[in-house]
Amino acid sequence: MIIEWAFAERALGNPAAGAESGDLHLVAPFDGGVLVAVIDGLGHGADAAVAARSAADVLHGYPTEGLDFLVRRCHASLRKTRGVVMSLACFDARVDLLTWTGVGNVEAVLMRDRATLSAPNKALTLRGGVVGYQIPPLRPESVAVFPGDTLIMVTDGIRSDFTDRLDCRDNLQSIVDSILARCGRRSDDALALAVRYRGTQEDDPRTRIAGIKGIEHIHEPISIRREVDVVTARIQVRELAAQSGLSAVAAEALATATSELAANIIQHATAGEILLGTLRDADRRGVVVVARDRGPGVSDVDLAMQDGYSSAKGLGLGLSSARRLVDEFELITAASRGTTVILKKWSQR
C-alpha cells in the first residue's frame, strides 16, 4: 500500500436533522501512485455539498492526469454550481515524489518523519480563486517524499495552527481527531485529512526512472562497486549522449559529472547504481542519469553543495561540480536511507 490515511469531519448544524457538509475528501489510487484531495464547497448545506461532490466525481474519473488539467476540468464542470476551493496532491511512488497544487484556502502541510533530517516540513503555496468561477494561473509544485512523511490537509473550518503539538508518528486517526477537537470552528463545516506515505517495496530501479517526465527509453542499470564500474558508467554515458544528439562538449560534461557521482558511491556508500535514460521535450532530446546509493544520506545538503566540501556520509564530494556541468540537477536524500542524484543534459534546440 503506497499510503495510509484517516479523516475527521464535522458538519455545521445537526446531521440528525439533515445537515450536510460541503467539505469532502478524496483518495483515488492508480498504478504506481495515488491522488488525494480535500474539497470545500462554497457556503454550507446541500448546495455546497452538491458542488463538492461534482468536483470529486471529476477527480475520480481522471486520477492519472496532471493536476493543472484536473483543476481546469473541475472548473468547467462546476460553472453552474456554487463552486469550490480545493487542494490536490499526487503521490508518485515510482520516483518518491509529491506533486500538489491548490485553489483557495484549503491548507496542506507535509510533515517530515523524524528520520528525514535533511528535508524540512513544507506548506503548500495557496492561490486565491474559486473553481467554477475564477481560477488563478496554475503552478503545481513537486517535492521529494520519503516513507513515514505525513501530509495534513484541512478546510477553513480548521484554524491555521493545526500543526501545533502534532507528532506525525502518532496514529493517523488520533491525529485528525485531535486536529478537529482542538482547532475546529463551530461556525463552519470542518474536515481534516492525514495521509502517511509508505512508498513501494518494488526494488527494480527502473521503476524509479520510469516516472521522470519526458522519458523515452530506460537502459539496464550499471552496478557501482569497483573502480572499473566508474569507467564503465563514464563510457556508456558519453556514448548515449552522442547517440542522443548532444554535442561532444555536452557529452563529455555529462560523462564527467556521472563519474564524479559514481566515484563517490564507492568512496562513501560502498555500493550503488547508475541508471541511464533518454529524454524528449518538444524539439529537444536529452539524457538523464540517476545515481543512487544506500548510504547514510547527506545530513546537511547546503554544506555538501559547497565547492570543495568532503564528507564520508553518502554522496558528498563532487556534488557542486556535477551541478555546474549539467542543465538540471536534483538531490533527494534521507538519513539512513541513502541518496539519489538526478542529472539531465539537453541538446541545443
KOLGUVO-250180 format. One line per field, with one value per residue (C-alpha): residue number from 0; residue in one letter; x, y negated, z. Coordinates in pm, 1 decimal, padded with zeros to 6 digits. Layout:
BEGIN
vexkol c(NUM_...)
balo c(A_...)
xx c(X_...)
yy c(Y_...)
zz c(Z_...)
END
This chain:
BEGIN
vexkol c(0_1_2_3_4_5_6_7_8_9_10_11_12_13_14_15_16_17_18_19_20_21_22_23_24_25_26_27_28_29_30_31_32_33_34_35_36_37_38_39_40_41_42_43_44_45_46_47_48_49_50_51_52_53_54_55_56_57_58_59_60_61_62_63_64_65_66_67_68_69_70_71_72_73_74_75_76_77_78_79_80_81_82_83_84_85_86_87_88_89_90_91_92_93_94_95_96_97_98_99_100_101_102_103_104_105_106_107_108_109_110_111_112_113_114_115_116_117_118_119_120_121_122_123_124_125_126_127_128_129_130_131_132_133_134_135_136_137_138_139_140_141_142_143_144_145_146_147_148_149_150_151_152_153_154_155_156_157_158_159_160_161_162_163_164_165_166_167_168_169_170_171_172_173_174_175_176_177_178_179_180_181_182_183_184_185_186_187_188_189_190_191_192_193_194_195_196_197_198_199_200_201_202_203_204_205_206_207_208_209_210_211_212_213_214_215_216_217_218_219_220_221_222_223_224_225_226_227_228_229_230_231_232_233_234_235_236_237_238_239_240_241_242_243_244_245_246_247_248_249_250_251_252_253_254_255_256_257_258_259_260_261_262_263_264_265_266_267_268_269_270_271_272_273_274_275_276_277_278_279_280_281_282_283_284_285_286_287_288_289_290_291_292_293_294_295_296_297_298_299_300_301_302_303_304_305_306_307_308_309_310_311_312_313_314_315_316_317_318_319_320_321_322_323_324_325_326_327_328_329_330_331_332_333_334_335_336_337_338_339_340_341_342_343_344_345_346_347_348)
balo c(M_I_I_E_W_A_F_A_E_R_A_L_G_N_P_A_A_G_A_E_S_G_D_L_H_L_V_A_P_F_D_G_G_V_L_V_A_V_I_D_G_L_G_H_G_A_D_A_A_V_A_A_R_S_A_A_D_V_L_H_G_Y_P_T_E_G_L_D_F_L_V_R_R_C_H_A_S_L_R_K_T_R_G_V_V_M_S_L_A_C_F_D_A_R_V_D_L_L_T_W_T_G_V_G_N_V_E_A_V_L_M_R_D_R_A_T_L_S_A_P_N_K_A_L_T_L_R_G_G_V_V_G_Y_Q_I_P_P_L_R_P_E_S_V_A_V_F_P_G_D_T_L_I_M_V_T_D_G_I_R_S_D_F_T_D_R_L_D_C_R_D_N_L_Q_S_I_V_D_S_I_L_A_R_C_G_R_R_S_D_D_A_L_A_L_A_V_R_Y_R_G_T_Q_E_D_D_P_R_T_R_I_A_G_I_K_G_I_E_H_I_H_E_P_I_S_I_R_R_E_V_D_V_V_T_A_R_I_Q_V_R_E_L_A_A_Q_S_G_L_S_A_V_A_A_E_A_L_A_T_A_T_S_E_L_A_A_N_I_I_Q_H_A_T_A_G_E_I_L_L_G_T_L_R_D_A_D_R_R_G_V_V_V_V_A_R_D_R_G_P_G_V_S_D_V_D_L_A_M_Q_D_G_Y_S_S_A_K_G_L_G_L_G_L_S_S_A_R_R_L_V_D_E_F_E_L_I_T_A_A_S_R_G_T_T_V_I_L_K_K_W_S_Q_R)
xx c(00000.0_00152.0_-00028.6_-00248.4_-00495.7_-00761.6_-01003.3_-01229.4_-01515.5_-01799.6_-02092.6_-02233.6_-02569.2_-02726.9_-02660.6_-02955.2_-03177.1_-03037.8_-02745.0_-02495.6_-02127.7_-01984.1_-01637.9_-01521.2_-01201.9_-01098.7_-00844.8_-00807.8_-00532.7_-00382.6_-00095.8_00217.8_00054.9_-00248.2_-00437.7_-00572.5_-00781.1_-00973.6_-01265.9_-01469.0_-01794.5_-01868.2_-02110.3_-02292.1_-02563.6_-02697.2_-02577.8_-02222.7_-02231.0_-02350.8_-02060.0_-01807.4_-01944.0_-01934.6_-01565.6_-01495.2_-01667.5_-01437.5_-01125.9_-01232.3_-01261.1_-00912.2_-00672.0_-00366.7_-00399.1_-00187.9_-00311.8_-00347.3_-00567.2_-00778.8_-00836.5_-00935.2_-01170.6_-01334.7_-01359.7_-01550.2_-01780.4_-01868.8_-01980.6_-02344.6_-02270.3_-02163.3_-01804.9_-01540.9_-01197.0_-00968.7_-00616.2_-00487.0_-00182.3_-00047.1_00196.9_00414.0_00579.0_00787.6_01006.8_00909.2_00759.5_00465.7_00311.0_00048.9_-00148.7_-00449.6_-00709.0_-00845.2_-00780.9_-00758.5_-00431.1_-00182.6_00140.2_00387.5_00527.3_00854.5_00927.6_01198.6_01436.5_01420.9_01666.6_01767.6_01417.0_01213.6_00835.9_00676.0_00346.8_00151.9_00153.4_-00209.1_-00350.7_-00674.5_-00971.0_-01285.2_-01307.3_-01619.4_-01594.8_-01239.2_-00910.2_-00556.8_-00260.9_-00181.8_00168.5_00181.5_00491.3_00683.7_00876.2_01062.5_00872.4_01000.6_00831.7_00692.7_00625.4_00268.9_00054.2_-00209.8_-00488.4_-00763.4_-01054.7_-01107.0_-01325.1_-00993.1_-00773.2_-00431.3_-00243.4_-00348.6_00012.1_00097.1_00182.8_00133.7_00358.8_00338.2_00440.7_00104.5_-00183.4_-00344.2_-00696.7_-00568.8_-00401.9_-00713.8_-00939.9_-00705.9_-00698.6_-01078.3_-01118.8_-00851.7_-00885.3_-01230.1_-01451.9_-01811.9_-01923.5_-01831.1_-01807.6_-01468.9_-01256.9_-00903.2_-00727.8_-00397.8_-00206.7_00109.0_00338.5_00456.5_00616.1_00661.1_00864.2_00943.5_01320.5_01363.2_01546.3_01395.3_01056.3_01209.0_01333.9_01014.7_00821.2_01053.7_00877.2_00976.1_01146.1_01171.7_01393.7_01546.9_01875.6_01982.9_02125.8_02502.4_02609.1_02870.2_03101.3_03453.1_03668.0_03616.4_03242.3_03311.1_03491.0_03206.9_02948.2_03150.2_03188.5_02822.5_02703.6_02933.6_02814.1_02444.6_02479.9_02640.7_02367.4_02106.1_02240.2_02435.5_02749.9_03088.3_03137.5_02797.8_02853.2_03190.1_03043.3_02768.8_03020.2_03243.6_02954.6_02848.5_03195.8_03211.7_02891.5_02991.1_03326.8_03150.5_02917.7_03223.0_03404.0_03119.1_02840.1_03030.8_02784.2_02503.7_02392.7_02374.0_02064.6_02054.7_01763.6_01687.4_01452.3_01243.3_01083.9_00927.4_01219.3_01491.1_01647.5_01842.0_01991.1_01901.8_02143.1_02022.0_02288.9_02158.6_02327.6_02205.0_02448.3_02372.8_02246.9_02353.5_02269.9_02346.8_02264.7_02367.5_02711.0_02750.4_02684.1_02966.8_03278.1_03549.0_03324.4_03425.8_03242.5_03220.4_02841.2_02677.4_02723.4_02914.2_03235.7_03167.6_02807.2_02885.9_03098.4_02830.3_02567.0_02772.1_02825.8_02459.9_02139.7_01919.6_02022.4_01814.1_01922.9_01696.4_01836.6_01722.7_01913.9_01997.8_01809.8_02064.1_02092.9_01967.1_02105.1_01930.1_02123.4_01980.7_02167.3_01983.7_02076.3_02057.2_01725.9)
yy c(00000.0_-00331.8_-00534.9_-00500.7_-00771.4_-00885.7_-01177.1_-01354.1_-01586.1_-01783.8_-01947.6_-02282.8_-02219.0_-01894.2_-01593.7_-01413.1_-01692.8_-01651.4_-01895.8_-01817.4_-01906.3_-02086.5_-01953.6_-01632.7_-01431.9_-01203.1_-00919.4_-00772.8_-00510.0_-00430.7_-00214.6_-00346.3_-00629.6_-00785.8_-01113.9_-01275.5_-01589.9_-01799.7_-01994.3_-02271.2_-02373.1_-02742.6_-02820.3_-02546.1_-02290.4_-02096.6_-02333.8_-02333.2_-01952.9_-01924.4_-02138.5_-01937.4_-01604.4_-01728.7_-01811.2_-01474.2_-01292.7_-01462.7_-01377.2_-01013.0_-00985.1_-01111.7_-01032.5_-00987.7_-01323.8_-01628.0_-01843.6_-02152.9_-01952.2_-01828.6_-02176.7_-02311.5_-02018.1_-02072.1_-02442.8_-02370.9_-02118.0_-02343.4_-02651.8_-02607.6_-02532.2_-02748.3_-02646.9_-02504.1_-02567.2_-02265.1_-02133.9_-01829.6_-01612.3_-01327.1_-01073.5_-00902.8_-00600.9_-00531.2_-00833.5_-00912.7_-01245.0_-01451.7_-01698.7_-01936.9_-02247.0_-02431.0_-02697.1_-02882.5_-02827.9_-02451.8_-02434.0_-02149.8_-02077.2_-01795.1_-01692.6_-01505.3_-01185.4_-01247.1_-01021.1_-01261.3_-01505.2_-01688.2_-01778.4_-02037.6_-02046.9_-02218.3_-02403.4_-02422.7_-02766.7_-02882.9_-03077.8_-03274.0_-03177.4_-02966.7_-02658.2_-02709.1_-03088.5_-03213.5_-03025.1_-03165.1_-03060.5_-02705.5_-02615.4_-02263.1_-02210.0_-01887.8_-01783.4_-01465.3_-01248.9_-00971.3_-00676.6_-00798.5_-01154.5_-01268.8_-01508.8_-01703.4_-01880.7_-02090.2_-02309.0_-02660.2_-02517.8_-02429.4_-02700.9_-02754.4_-02648.0_-02286.1_-02156.1_-02280.0_-01998.3_-01733.1_-01427.5_-01277.9_-00937.9_-00910.0_-00700.7_-00884.9_-00870.6_-01015.6_-01296.6_-01406.5_-01362.5_-01585.1_-01849.3_-01860.8_-01874.3_-02140.8_-02359.6_-02300.5_-02606.8_-02567.2_-02826.4_-02626.0_-02279.5_-02131.1_-01845.9_-01721.7_-01455.2_-01288.0_-01082.0_-00889.7_-00792.3_-00432.3_-00408.8_-00082.7_00227.9_00253.5_00292.8_00273.5_-00060.4_-00107.7_-00175.5_-00487.8_-00643.0_-00547.2_-00830.2_-01107.7_-01343.9_-01300.8_-00963.0_-00766.4_-00467.1_-00318.9_-00129.0_00153.5_00024.4_00016.3_00160.9_-00060.0_00136.4_00109.9_-00149.9_00025.9_-00038.7_-00413.4_-00383.6_-00175.9_-00433.5_-00718.5_-00541.3_-00443.7_-00794.1_-00950.6_-00708.5_-00754.7_-01134.1_-01127.9_-00898.8_-01138.6_-01435.1_-01611.5_-01792.9_-01643.7_-01909.6_-01840.2_-01465.2_-01497.1_-01727.0_-01474.8_-01188.3_-01379.6_-01459.3_-01094.1_-00965.2_-01212.2_-01066.6_-00706.1_-00756.2_-00896.9_-00597.8_-00375.2_-00608.7_-00699.1_-00442.7_-00129.3_-00034.2_-00176.0_-00203.8_-00433.8_-00440.0_-00598.1_-00706.7_-00916.2_-01215.4_-01414.1_-01752.8_-01914.2_-01963.4_-01881.5_-01548.3_-01471.4_-01216.6_-01157.6_-00999.0_-00874.6_-00789.6_-00604.3_-00476.6_-00318.3_-00502.7_-00713.9_-01011.0_-01374.7_-01541.9_-01899.5_-01947.2_-02315.5_-02229.1_-01933.4_-02158.3_-02396.0_-02384.7_-02167.0_-02001.1_-01646.1_-01405.0_-01032.9_-01042.7_-00936.9_-01132.6_-01443.3_-01518.1_-01623.8_-01742.9_-02107.7_-02013.2_-01783.6_-02055.8_-02301.8_-02050.4_-01973.9_-02155.4_-02015.0_-01878.0_-01729.3_-01573.4_-01354.5_-01231.0_-01097.4_-00994.0_-00621.4_-00573.3_-00683.0_-00949.5_-00986.5_-01245.0_-01311.1_-01479.7_-01596.9_-01726.4_-01854.5_-01901.5_-02250.3_-02343.2)
zz c(00000.0_-00109.4_00157.5_00461.5_00557.8_00802.2_00819.3_01065.5_00974.6_01128.1_00951.3_01054.3_01213.6_01324.3_01094.4_01256.2_01123.4_00771.8_00783.0_00503.6_00498.6_00198.5_00286.4_00117.4_00088.5_-00196.0_-00222.4_-00573.7_-00618.0_-00958.0_-01080.5_-00911.3_-00721.2_-00560.0_-00594.3_-00277.6_-00244.8_00004.7_-00140.5_00024.6_-00142.2_-00101.3_00176.7_00367.5_00329.3_00031.7_-00243.1_-00107.8_-00084.5_-00447.0_-00568.9_-00368.8_-00494.3_-00853.6_-00819.1_-00655.5_-00942.9_-01193.4_-00993.9_-00954.8_-01331.8_-01415.6_-01128.1_-01353.3_-01528.6_-01444.2_-01158.9_-01376.7_-01616.5_-01325.1_-01186.8_-01528.1_-01588.2_-01248.9_-01327.4_-01647.4_-01479.2_-01184.8_-01379.3_-01276.5_-00911.0_-00618.5_-00691.3_-00460.7_-00323.1_-00314.1_-00283.3_-00472.1_-00407.3_-00615.6_-00469.8_-00734.6_-00570.8_-00881.3_-00807.4_-00444.0_-00549.5_-00422.7_-00667.0_-00528.5_-00606.9_-00472.3_-00546.7_-00247.9_00120.5_00176.3_00366.3_00325.5_00512.4_00450.3_00788.3_00768.0_00950.9_01210.1_01018.1_00722.3_00874.6_00557.8_00441.5_00635.7_00671.3_00373.4_00327.9_00004.9_-00155.4_-00161.2_-00455.8_-00449.3_-00661.7_-00681.8_-00901.7_-01112.0_-01102.4_-01141.7_-01114.9_-01099.0_-01316.0_-01204.8_-01092.5_-00947.8_-00736.1_-00675.3_-00366.6_-00273.5_-00026.2_00196.5_00370.3_00702.2_00582.7_00659.2_00457.9_00653.7_00459.0_00621.6_00515.3_00650.9_00925.6_01091.4_01242.6_01085.0_01398.1_01340.1_01322.2_01671.6_01913.1_01644.8_01636.5_01287.6_01427.7_01604.6_01478.5_01186.1_01324.9_01651.1_01456.4_01268.3_01569.9_01767.9_01494.5_01476.7_01855.0_01911.7_01604.9_01455.7_01424.2_01536.3_01282.3_00970.5_00819.1_00906.7_00770.5_00834.7_00625.5_00718.7_00461.3_00550.6_00265.1_00271.7_-00071.4_-00252.1_-00184.8_-00554.6_-00582.6_-00959.7_-01003.9_-01346.7_-01186.9_-01027.9_-01351.9_-01539.5_-01377.1_-01495.8_-01734.0_-02098.7_-02052.7_-02378.4_-02311.9_-01997.1_-02009.0_-01781.8_-01450.1_-01400.8_-01065.7_-00896.1_-00661.8_-00804.4_-00980.9_-01312.0_-01277.7_-01270.9_-01603.3_-01747.3_-01643.1_-01792.0_-02126.9_-02151.1_-02066.3_-02325.0_-02594.3_-02510.5_-02509.2_-02854.2_-02988.2_-02848.4_-03041.4_-02766.3_-02872.3_-02789.1_-02521.1_-02362.4_-02376.1_-02202.5_-01935.9_-01854.9_-01852.1_-01611.7_-01377.9_-01383.5_-01298.9_-01006.6_-00862.6_-00930.0_-00756.6_-00453.4_-00432.1_-00389.8_-00153.4_00079.0_00037.4_-00069.4_-00342.7_-00553.7_-00913.1_-01213.4_-01433.1_-01779.1_-01993.4_-02299.1_-02288.1_-02533.2_-02471.5_-02778.6_-03021.7_-02767.6_-02688.9_-02376.3_-02139.6_-01775.6_-01526.9_-01189.3_-00928.3_-00621.0_-00306.7_00015.9_00240.0_00546.6_00343.8_00338.9_00670.0_00553.7_00186.2_00175.6_00314.4_00080.9_-00220.6_-00134.0_-00350.5_-00201.0_00056.9_00150.2_00379.1_00436.7_00456.6_00130.8_-00191.7_-00090.8_-00279.7_-00637.3_-00598.3_-00669.1_-00970.0_-01105.3_-01071.4_-01277.5_-01557.7_-01631.2_-01725.4_-01447.4_-01109.2_-00827.3_-00498.6_-00284.4_00045.8_00381.3_00690.9_00689.5_00360.0_00103.2_-00161.9_-00518.1_-00759.4_-01092.2_-01374.3_-01705.8_-02007.5_-02317.5_-02681.3_-02828.5_-02991.0)
END
